[in-house]
Amino acid sequence: MHTRLVSTRRSRAPMLRAMMLGWALLVPVACSDDDEVTAPRGLNIPRVVITPGTVTLRPGATQQLAAEVRDGATDAVLTGQTVTWASADTLIARVSSTGLVTVVRPGTAGITARYGTGVGAASIVVLGPVTAVTVTAAQATITAGTTTQLSVAAIDATGVPQARDITYTSSAPTVATVTNSGVVTGTGAGTATITATSEGRSGTVSITVLAPTAVSLSPTTSFVAQGGTQQLAIEVRDPVTGVPLSGQTVAYTTSAPSVATVNATGLVTVIGGGTATITATSNGRTGTATITNVATSGTAFTIGGPGTSASPSSRSYFVNVPAGASRLTVTLAGTITTEESDLEVYAPGGTAPVCVSKNPASNESCVVTGPLVAGLYRINVIGTTVYTSVTLRATVTP
């Protein structure tokens, strides 16, 4: 009987294949809750965040950057990690191993911080130096007490204006002062040089300040009857020479439109009792005149006004009584009997009436006998209802 010998070399290959298949089956896989096979999870790449992310600096300046390493999956901050710093352009900005950036010349350079496979980036913008400063004024000539705004441009080598810090100085603060925002205020007559400086470069502008223009009105005091007018004359003088100026722009206003109005030429019209101040303004300066409603002796004029019994109104009129006068007679005559207005008469400077008339209708009469004090007597018309078409007359008897 023969025995068949089997080579062990031929039987090893199938065994190795079986072993490798078994090992492959032992490799772990990710499964879902319902035992479905899913793809293996990707690598956890850390995230690096640099602050500040963008910095604008001038040549020679430094900036400390900070890097924060975060978990790529949870975004949680990882403490105690060390990053590696690098600059994309060391001719513009360099960075130390601790993240301190030193800028070298104008341009833009990227700074990176690396931790493993994670990389964060920041941008460093280096401004060019200021090569010139230009200054202009909204108004190069102003009047003392007024202002003008400066416009300043800090220009780099490319001729482009840059946003830079500006400091201002005045060569003559007694003539003109200047604020940190470039507002110039005239303080006295003369000329001042205003200098604007940025990074060692300066520009100047000359500001001329004129003394306040003299403005005067005449007559300064007027007594005008109800419905009458008074033309005011204005004089505007040169602040330096004192010579009267022509063709100046003038604006007129009244302090009491119910007493007197004024038009664009200075013509005043008296429409109610009392006193009004007329103001003329030119080149920022003012002049004033006083207009008082005054009755002409023996001349009647028609008045009207508001009023209720609960809240009476009071309007004042004036009459000039010369020295030596023996009698003052004041009357109110109403054409509508339902209207009610009362009468009071006051001596010059007096606080208590020297005569009072309160009749039921609008017809009132006050007689003041002498010897009378010379001066302006005040006539108060008191309305206890709305009254119109009431005639007021004041007669002075020598």
C-alpha positions as CSV (number, residue, x, y, z in Angstrom):
1,M,0.0,0.0,0.0
2,H,1.2,3.4,-0.9
3,T,0.9,6.5,1.2
4,R,0.1,9.9,-0.5
5,L,2.1,12.8,0.8
6,V,0.4,16.3,0.7
7,S,2.6,19.4,0.5
8,T,2.1,21.7,3.4
9,R,3.2,24.7,1.2
10,R,0.1,24.4,-1.0
11,S,-2.3,24.4,2.0
12,R,-1.0,27.6,3.6
13,A,-2.6,30.1,1.1
14,P,-6.2,29.3,1.8
15,M,-5.5,29.5,5.5
16,L,-4.0,32.9,5.2
17,R,-6.9,34.1,3.2
18,A,-9.3,32.9,5.8
19,M,-7.4,34.5,8.6
20,M,-7.3,37.9,6.8
21,L,-11.1,37.7,6.2
22,G,-11.6,37.1,9.9
23,W,-9.5,40.0,10.8
24,A,-11.5,42.2,8.4
25,L,-14.7,41.2,10.1
26,L,-13.3,42.3,13.4
27,V,-12.7,45.9,12.3
28,P,-15.3,48.1,14.2
29,V,-18.0,50.0,12.2
30,A,-20.4,52.7,13.2
31,C,-24.0,51.6,13.5
32,S,-27.2,53.4,14.0
33,D,-29.9,52.6,16.6
34,D,-31.6,50.3,14.1
35,D,-28.3,48.5,13.4
36,E,-27.9,50.0,10.0
37,V,-24.3,50.4,9.0
38,T,-23.1,54.1,8.5
39,A,-20.0,55.7,7.2
40,P,-17.1,56.2,9.6
41,R,-16.9,59.6,11.3
42,G,-14.5,62.1,9.7
43,L,-11.4,63.5,11.4
44,N,-11.8,66.2,14.2
45,I,-9.9,69.2,12.8
46,P,-9.4,71.9,15.5
47,R,-10.5,75.5,14.7
48,V,-8.2,78.5,15.4
49,V,-9.6,82.0,16.0
50,I,-7.4,85.1,16.0
51,T,-8.4,88.3,17.6
52,P,-8.5,91.0,16.4
53,G,-9.2,89.6,13.0
54,T,-8.3,92.8,11.1
55,V,-6.0,95.6,12.3
56,T,-5.0,98.9,10.6
57,L,-1.6,100.2,11.8
58,R,1.0,102.8,10.9
59,P,4.7,101.9,10.2
60,G,6.6,101.1,13.3
61,A,3.5,100.3,15.4
62,T,2.9,96.9,17.1
63,Q,-0.2,94.9,17.8
64,Q,-0.6,91.9,20.1
65,L,-2.7,89.2,18.6
66,A,-4.4,86.4,20.6
67,A,-5.2,82.9,19.3
68,E,-7.9,80.6,20.6
69,V,-8.0,76.9,19.8
70,R,-11.5,75.3,19.6
71,D,-12.6,71.7,19.3
72,G,-13.6,71.0,15.7
73,A,-16.7,69.1,16.8
74,T,-18.1,70.9,19.9
75,D,-16.4,74.3,19.3
76,A,-15.4,74.2,23.0
77,V,-12.3,76.3,23.8
78,L,-9.2,74.1,24.4
79,T,-6.9,75.6,27.1
80,G,-3.2,75.3,27.4
81,Q,-2.6,74.9,23.7
82,T,0.4,76.4,21.9
83,V,0.0,77.7,18.3
84,T,2.7,78.5,15.7
85,W,2.6,82.0,14.4
86,A,3.7,83.0,10.8
87,S,3.5,86.1,8.5
88,A,2.7,85.8,4.9
89,D,4.9,88.8,4.1
90,T,7.6,89.7,6.6
91,L,8.6,92.8,4.5
92,I,5.2,94.3,5.6
93,A,4.6,92.8,9.0
94,R,6.5,90.4,11.3
95,V,5.0,88.3,14.1
96,S,6.8,86.8,17.1
97,S,6.2,83.4,18.7
98,T,3.8,85.0,21.1
99,G,1.7,86.7,18.5
100,L,3.2,90.2,18.8
101,V,3.0,91.9,15.3
102,T,5.5,94.6,14.3
103,V,4.7,96.4,11.1
104,V,7.5,97.4,8.7
105,R,6.1,99.2,5.7
106,P,2.8,100.0,3.9
107,G,0.8,97.2,2.6
108,T,-1.3,94.2,3.7
109,A,0.0,91.0,5.2
110,G,-1.8,87.9,6.5
111,I,-0.9,86.5,9.9
112,T,-1.6,82.9,10.6
113,A,-1.8,80.8,13.8
114,R,-1.5,77.0,13.4
115,Y,-2.4,74.2,15.7
116,G,-2.1,70.8,14.2
117,T,-4.2,70.8,11.1
118,G,-6.2,73.9,12.3
119,V,-5.2,77.3,11.0
120,G,-6.6,80.8,11.9
121,A,-5.8,84.0,9.9
122,A,-5.8,87.8,10.6
123,S,-5.2,90.7,8.2
124,I,-2.7,93.5,9.0
125,V,-3.2,96.7,7.0
126,V,-0.2,99.0,7.2
127,L,-1.0,102.6,6.3
128,G,1.4,104.7,4.3
129,P,2.9,107.8,6.1
130,V,1.3,111.2,5.7
131,T,3.3,113.3,3.2
132,A,1.2,116.5,3.1
133,V,-1.7,118.2,4.9
134,T,-4.0,120.6,3.2
135,V,-6.4,123.1,5.0
136,T,-9.2,125.2,3.7
137,A,-11.8,127.3,5.5
138,A,-15.5,127.6,4.6
139,Q,-15.0,131.4,5.2
140,A,-11.6,132.9,5.4
141,T,-13.0,136.2,6.6
142,I,-15.3,136.3,9.5
143,T,-16.7,138.8,12.1
144,A,-15.7,138.6,15.7
145,G,-18.1,136.3,17.5
146,T,-18.9,134.2,14.5
147,T,-17.4,130.8,13.4
148,T,-16.1,129.0,10.3
149,Q,-15.4,125.3,9.7
150,L,-12.1,124.0,8.5
151,S,-11.7,121.1,6.0
152,V,-8.4,119.2,6.4
153,A,-7.0,116.4,4.3
154,A,-4.0,114.2,5.4
155,I,-2.5,112.9,2.1
156,D,-0.2,109.9,1.6
157,A,2.4,109.3,-1.0
158,T,-0.2,108.2,-3.5
159,G,-2.0,111.5,-3.2
160,V,-5.0,109.9,-1.5
161,P,-6.6,111.5,1.6
162,Q,-6.3,109.3,4.7
163,A,-8.3,109.2,7.9
164,R,-5.7,110.3,10.4
165,D,-5.5,112.2,13.7
166,I,-5.3,116.0,13.3
167,T,-4.2,118.5,15.9
168,Y,-4.9,122.3,15.5
169,T,-3.2,125.4,16.8
170,S,-3.8,129.1,16.3
171,S,-1.0,131.7,16.0
172,A,-3.2,134.3,17.7
173,P,-5.9,133.1,20.1
174,T,-6.9,136.7,20.8
175,V,-7.9,136.9,17.1
176,A,-9.2,133.4,16.5
177,T,-9.4,130.1,18.4
178,V,-9.8,126.6,17.0
179,T,-11.4,123.5,18.4
180,N,-10.3,119.8,18.1
181,S,-12.9,119.4,15.4
182,G,-11.6,122.4,13.3
183,V,-14.2,125.0,14.2
184,V,-12.6,128.5,14.2
185,T,-14.2,131.3,16.3
186,G,-13.3,134.9,15.7
187,T,-12.4,136.6,19.1
188,G,-11.0,139.9,17.9
189,A,-10.0,142.0,14.9
190,G,-6.9,140.9,13.1
191,T,-5.4,137.9,11.2
192,A,-4.5,134.5,12.7
193,T,-2.8,131.5,11.1
194,I,-4.5,128.2,11.9
195,T,-2.2,125.1,11.6
196,A,-3.4,121.5,11.2
197,T,-0.8,118.8,11.9
198,S,-0.8,115.0,11.3
199,E,2.2,112.7,11.8
200,G,4.7,115.6,11.6
201,R,3.2,117.1,8.5
202,S,1.4,120.5,8.6
203,G,-0.9,122.7,6.6
204,T,-2.0,126.2,7.3
205,V,-4.8,128.6,6.5
206,S,-5.1,132.4,7.2
207,I,-8.2,133.6,8.9
208,T,-9.1,137.4,8.9
209,V,-11.4,138.5,11.7
210,L,-13.3,141.8,11.5
211,A,-14.5,143.8,14.5
212,P,-18.2,143.7,15.1
213,T,-20.1,145.8,12.5
214,A,-21.7,148.8,14.1
215,V,-25.5,148.9,13.5
216,S,-27.7,151.7,14.7
217,L,-31.4,152.6,14.3
218,S,-32.9,156.1,14.4
219,P,-35.0,157.4,16.0
220,T,-34.2,155.2,19.0
221,T,-37.5,156.1,20.7
222,S,-40.8,156.9,18.9
223,F,-44.3,157.6,20.1
224,V,-46.8,156.7,17.4
225,A,-50.6,156.9,17.5
226,Q,-52.8,153.9,16.9
227,G,-52.7,153.0,13.2
228,G,-49.7,155.4,12.6
229,T,-46.3,154.6,11.1
230,Q,-42.7,155.4,11.8
231,Q,-39.9,154.9,9.2
232,L,-36.7,153.8,10.9
233,A,-33.3,154.7,9.4
234,I,-30.5,152.2,9.8
235,E,-26.7,152.9,9.6
236,V,-24.1,150.1,9.2
237,R,-20.5,151.1,9.6
238,D,-17.3,149.5,8.5
239,P,-15.7,147.7,11.5
240,V,-12.3,149.0,10.7
241,T,-12.7,152.5,9.2
242,G,-16.0,153.4,10.8
243,V,-17.2,154.6,7.4
244,P,-21.0,154.0,6.8
245,L,-21.6,151.1,4.4
246,S,-24.3,150.9,1.8
247,G,-26.1,147.9,0.3
248,Q,-25.9,145.8,3.4
249,T,-28.4,143.0,4.1
250,V,-30.7,143.9,7.0
251,A,-33.3,141.8,8.7
252,Y,-35.9,143.5,11.0
253,T,-37.9,141.9,13.8
254,T,-40.4,143.1,16.4
255,S,-40.7,142.0,20.0
256,A,-44.4,142.5,20.1
257,P,-46.3,141.9,16.8
258,S,-49.6,142.8,18.5
259,V,-48.3,146.3,19.2
260,A,-46.2,147.1,16.2
261,T,-45.2,145.4,12.9
262,V,-42.2,146.2,10.8
263,N,-41.5,145.5,7.1
264,A,-38.3,144.7,5.2
265,T,-37.5,148.4,4.8
266,G,-37.9,149.3,8.5
267,L,-41.3,150.9,8.2
268,V,-43.1,150.4,11.6
269,T,-46.9,150.3,11.9
270,V,-48.5,150.6,15.3
271,I,-51.6,148.4,15.6
272,G,-52.1,147.9,19.3
273,G,-51.4,149.4,22.7
274,G,-48.1,149.0,24.5
275,T,-44.4,149.2,23.6
276,A,-42.5,147.1,21.0
277,T,-38.7,146.8,20.4
278,I,-37.7,146.8,16.8
279,T,-34.4,145.0,16.1
280,A,-32.3,145.3,13.0
281,T,-29.6,142.7,12.3
282,S,-26.7,143.0,9.8
283,N,-23.5,140.9,9.6
284,G,-24.4,139.3,12.9
285,R,-24.7,142.6,14.8
286,T,-27.9,144.3,15.9
287,G,-29.4,147.7,16.6
288,T,-32.7,148.5,18.4
289,A,-35.4,151.1,18.6
290,T,-38.4,151.4,20.8
291,I,-41.9,152.2,19.5
292,T,-44.6,153.2,22.0
293,N,-48.3,153.6,21.1
294,V,-49.1,157.2,22.1
295,A,-52.3,159.1,21.5
296,T,-52.2,162.6,19.9
297,S,-54.1,165.0,22.1
298,G,-57.6,165.5,20.9
299,T,-57.3,162.9,18.1
300,A,-59.6,159.8,18.4
301,F,-58.7,156.4,17.1
302,T,-60.5,153.1,17.0
303,I,-59.3,150.2,19.1
304,G,-60.4,146.6,19.9
305,G,-59.3,143.7,21.9
306,P,-60.2,140.4,23.6
307,G,-61.5,139.8,27.1
308,T,-64.0,137.9,29.3
309,S,-65.4,138.7,32.7
310,A,-63.4,135.8,34.1
311,S,-60.2,136.7,32.4
312,P,-60.1,140.5,31.5
313,S,-57.5,141.8,29.0
314,S,-55.5,144.9,29.5
315,R,-54.0,147.0,26.7
316,S,-51.9,150.1,27.4
317,Y,-51.8,153.4,25.4
318,F,-49.9,156.5,26.2
319,V,-50.4,160.3,25.9
320,N,-47.7,162.9,26.4
321,V,-48.7,165.7,28.9
322,P,-46.5,168.8,28.8
323,A,-45.5,170.8,31.8
324,G,-48.1,173.3,33.0
325,A,-51.1,171.3,31.7
326,S,-54.3,171.7,33.8
327,R,-56.4,168.8,32.7
328,L,-56.4,165.4,31.0
329,T,-59.6,164.0,29.7
330,V,-59.8,160.4,28.4
331,T,-62.9,158.9,26.9
332,L,-64.0,155.5,25.5
333,A,-67.1,155.5,23.2
334,G,-68.5,152.1,22.1
335,T,-70.7,151.9,19.0
336,I,-72.0,148.4,20.1
337,T,-73.6,148.7,23.5
338,T,-73.1,145.0,24.3
339,E,-69.4,145.4,24.3
340,E,-67.8,146.2,27.6
341,S,-64.4,147.8,28.2
342,D,-63.3,149.8,31.3
343,L,-60.7,152.6,31.7
344,E,-57.8,153.3,34.0
345,V,-55.4,156.3,33.8
346,Y,-51.9,156.3,35.5
347,A,-49.6,159.2,36.1
348,P,-46.0,158.9,34.8
349,G,-44.2,156.2,36.7
350,G,-47.3,155.5,38.9
351,T,-48.4,152.1,40.0
352,A,-51.9,153.0,41.2
353,P,-54.5,154.6,38.8
354,V,-55.3,158.3,39.3
355,C,-58.7,157.7,37.6
356,V,-60.9,154.7,37.0
357,S,-64.1,154.4,35.0
358,K,-66.2,151.2,35.0
359,N,-69.6,151.9,33.5
360,P,-71.9,149.0,32.4
361,A,-71.5,149.8,28.7
362,S,-68.5,150.8,26.6
363,N,-68.8,154.5,27.2
364,E,-66.2,155.5,29.8
365,S,-64.7,158.8,30.9
366,C,-61.8,159.8,33.1
367,V,-60.8,163.4,34.0
368,V,-57.5,164.1,35.8
369,T,-57.1,167.7,37.0
370,G,-54.0,169.6,37.6
371,P,-51.5,170.7,38.2
372,L,-50.4,167.6,36.2
373,V,-47.0,166.0,36.3
374,A,-45.3,166.3,32.9
375,G,-44.6,163.1,31.1
376,L,-46.3,160.1,29.6
377,Y,-49.6,159.1,31.1
378,R,-50.5,155.5,30.7
379,I,-54.1,154.6,29.6
380,N,-55.2,151.1,30.3
381,V,-58.2,149.8,28.4
382,I,-59.6,146.6,30.1
383,G,-61.8,144.3,28.1
384,T,-64.3,142.2,30.0
385,T,-65.8,141.0,26.7
386,V,-64.4,141.0,23.2
387,Y,-64.7,144.6,22.0
388,T,-64.3,146.2,18.6
389,S,-64.9,149.6,17.1
390,V,-64.4,151.4,20.3
391,T,-63.1,155.0,20.0
392,L,-60.3,156.1,22.4
393,R,-59.6,159.9,22.8
394,A,-57.2,161.7,25.1
395,T,-57.3,165.5,25.3
396,V,-54.8,167.6,27.1
397,T,-55.9,171.0,28.3
398,P,-53.2,173.6,28.8
